[in-house]
Amino acid sequence: MTTRDTMNRLIVLTSFYMDEEYEADWDRPDPMEDESDGGEEHVENPEQVLAECAEKFATPDYIMEPGIFSQLKRYFQSGGNPVQVIEQLSHNYTAVAQMANLIAEWLIVAGVKVQDVQAMVENHLKDMILRTFDPKKADTIFTEEGETPAWLTELIEHPTWRSLIYRLAEEYPDCLMLNFTIKLISDAGFQGEITSISTAAQQLEVFSRVLKTSIGSFLTNPEEWQKTSRECAKMVCHGQHTYVYSQVIMNVLAREPKGGSSMKRLSQEITKCAQKSGHDITPITMALNGASAYPQACQALTSMLCRNTLNPADISVLFRNYSALDPPPIDLIRTPQFLELLIDSLFKSGVKLNPEHKPKYIYLLAYAASVWEAQVKKGQKRCLNKEDLKPTVQAIETVHNVCNINKGSSELMAELANLYQCLRFPVVAVGIVRWVECTVTEPSYFKLSTEHCPLHMAMLDEVVNNHALLHNQVLDLLIRLFESKQDELEILVQLEMRKMVLDRMVSLLCAGCVVPVVKYIKQCWQKGDTDISLIRYFVTEVLEAIGPPYSSEFVHLFMPMVENDEITGTMRGDGENDPVSEFIVYCKANYSAII
C-alpha cells in the first residue's frame, strides 16, 4: 500500500463515519451496554475521549492499527474535528510497513529469492515480537474486537507463526490470548505440533487431542519408540493432573486385547520418566494396579518404592504372599522400578545380601519373570503356570554366584559354559548386561585388561544373538564406552579399545540392529570429533559382513560414508572388484532413486 493509498483510505473512512445516515446508528444504545452491571448506561466524558483519541492518533503509523475504526467512531461521536484528525494521522504516518515492503521488492529485483526475502522478514518480525510481547496487551485483543480476529485465524495457517505462538505460550502460560490461539491451532488439526507445549496441559480438550496424537505416534512408529515415548512422557509429566489423567486412560487401554501390551509399555516408560524427574508417583501407581486389594503386599511394595531401596523385612512379606496358595496378581511385582531394584541387588558386583534372605530375592525375581496366569472363564479361580519357575530360579542363582565375586578372565573362563547356558533366560541376560556394565565402566578396567576382547565384552555378543529386545540396551552401553575418556591409556591403546567396541557394534548390526548402529556412526562422522581411521575401520568391517539386498534406509545412511574419499579412498582398487566399488555399483544400479 502506497502513502497516497493510505491517505485516500483515511479520507474515505472519515467521510464514512461522518455520513449523516450513520450518525443515527451511533445514537442507538449498544446492546452490550444494556447488560452492564445494574442496568446503568455508561456515558463517556467527551473531553476525556477526545484527549485519549488524540494521544493515540499521535503515535507513529496509528492509521495502520487494527483499532483505528473503533477509535475514529469514538472520536466523532464525541464531537471530534475531521480535518484535525486527518492532519494528525497524516503528520504521524511514517509508513514503516510500506518501507519494509519496498525494501523487500528491491531485494527481489536485486536477485534475492522470494522465499529468502520472506524468511528474512518473518524471522525479524519473530525476534521483535519475542522481545516486545506483552501478554496484557495481547489479552485486550478480545475485549476490543469482541470476537476472534480474522487475522488470527489466518495467522495459524502458517508454520512460522504457529512456531512463534508455541514459543510465546511456553514463556507466558497464563496469557488468555495465547491459550485461545493454542486451542484454535488444535481445532485446525495441528495438534501433532504441540506435543511438548505446556499450555496444552491447561485445556482438557486440547490436551486430550495432543495425548491421542502422541499415543498414535507411539503405536504407529515402533522403530522410533524411544523418541516417541520420551516426547509423550515429557508432555504427560507436565503436572499432577495431566499425569493422573493420562495414566488412567492408558491403564484402561492396557486391558484391551489389541495393543494393550504396547499401552502398558508406554505407561511404564512415562512412570520411569516421572521418577527420574524426582516425582513421587508411587501412590498413583499402587492405586492404578489394584494393589489396595492386597494390603500386606501393597504396604511392603509402597515402602520400598517410595525409598527406592529394598529391605529384607518387606522382601520377606512379599515372599510369604507370593509363595502362598493364593498369591496376589503378578502385575504388582512386575513394576519396572521394583524389578530394577531386584536386578541391581542380585547382579551388581560387590552387593552383599544376607544369605538367609537371598533366596527370597531370587524367588521374587524369577516369579515375576517366568510365572504367568492362564486365561480362565469369568468366575473361575486363577490358574498360575509355574512350569518355568524352578529353572529360572536355578539360572539366576548360578549367575548371581558368579557376578557377586570379582573374578578374573581366567576364572570366568571356567564358568563360561554355565553362563552361556543360563543366559538363554531373558531375565538372566538382563542381569548379565547390568553386571557387564558395572564392570567395564570402572575407570581402570581397560587399563588392567590384557585381552584384545575382554571376556565381559564377548558375553555381550552372546546376549545380542539371543535377545533382540536387549539390542538397544547393549547399544547404549557400547556408545558410552566408545565415547568414554580413557586418559590412562596410551593413544594407540585407546584406538585399539575403540576398535574392539566397534567390533561389538558390527556384531550388533549383524544380529539385526542395523539402522540404530549405522545412524550413530554416521553422526560421529558428521560431527567430526571421531578419528577418521575408526570410521574407516567400521565401514571396512561392515562391508565384509554384509551382502545384498539392502534396505533403502540402510543404503541412505551408509552410502555417504562409503563414497567419501577420506574414508574409503585407500580401500579402492583399480577395477571394480573391491568391496567398496562393488557396494557402490550395486546400490547405484538398484537404489538410484534414493541416492
Sequence and secondary structure as in RCSB ss.txt:
>XXXX:A:sequence
MTTRDTMNRLIVLTSFYMDEEYEADWDRPDPMEDESDGGEEHVENPEQVLAECAEKFATPDYIMEPGIFSQLKRY
FQSGGNPVQVIEQLSHNYTAVAQMANLIAEWLIVAGVKVQDVQAMVENHLKDMILRTFDPKKADTIFTEEGETPA
WLTELIEHPTWRSLIYRLAEEYPDCLMLNFTIKLISDAGFQGEITSISTAAQQLEVFSRVLKTSIGSFLTNPEEW
QKTSRECAKMVCHGQHTYVYSQVIMNVLAREPKGGSSMKRLSQEITKCAQKSGHDITPITMALNGASAYPQACQA
LTSMLCRNTLNPADISVLFRNYSALDPPPIDLIRTPQFLELLIDSLFKSGVKLNPEHKPKYIYLLAYAASVWEAQ
VKKGQKRCLNKEDLKPTVQAIETVHNVCNINKGSSELMAELANLYQCLRFPVVAVGIVRWVECTVTEPSYFKLST
EHCPLHMAMLDEVVNNHALLHNQVLDLLIRLFESKQDELEILVQLEMRKMVLDRMVSLLCAGCVVPVVKYIKQCW
QKGDTDISLIRYFVTEVLEAIGPPYSSEFVHLFMPMVENDEITGTMRGDGENDPVSEFIVYCKANYSAII
>XXXX:A:secstr
  HHHHHHHHHHHHHHHH HHHHHHHHS  HHHHTSGGG      HHHHHHHHHHHHTSTTGGGSTTHHHHHHHH
HHTT  HHHHHHHHHHT   HHHHHHHHHHHHHHTT  HHHHHHHHHHHHHHHHHHH  HHHHHHHHHHHSS  H
HHHHHTTSHHHHHHHHHHHHH TT HHHHHHHHHHHHTT GGGGTT GGGGG HHHHHHHHHHHHHHHHH GGGH
HHHHHHHHHHHTTSHHHHHHHHHHHHHHTTSTTTHHHHHHHHHHHHHHHHHTT   HHHHHHHTTGGGSHHHHHH
HHHHHHHTS  HHHHHHHHHHHTSSS   GGGGG HHHHHHHHHHHHSTT    TTTHHHHHHHHHHHHH EEE 
  TTS  EEE TTHHHHHHHHHHHHHHHTS   HHHHHHHHHHHHHHTTSHHHHHHHHHHHHHHHTSTTHHHH  
SSS HHHHHHHHHHHH GGGHHHHHHHHHHHHHS  TTS HHHHHHHHHHHHHHHHHHHHTT HHHHHHHHHHHH
HHT S HHHHHHHHHHHHHH  S   HHHHHHHHHHHH HHHHGGG  SSS SHHHHHHHHHHHH TTT 
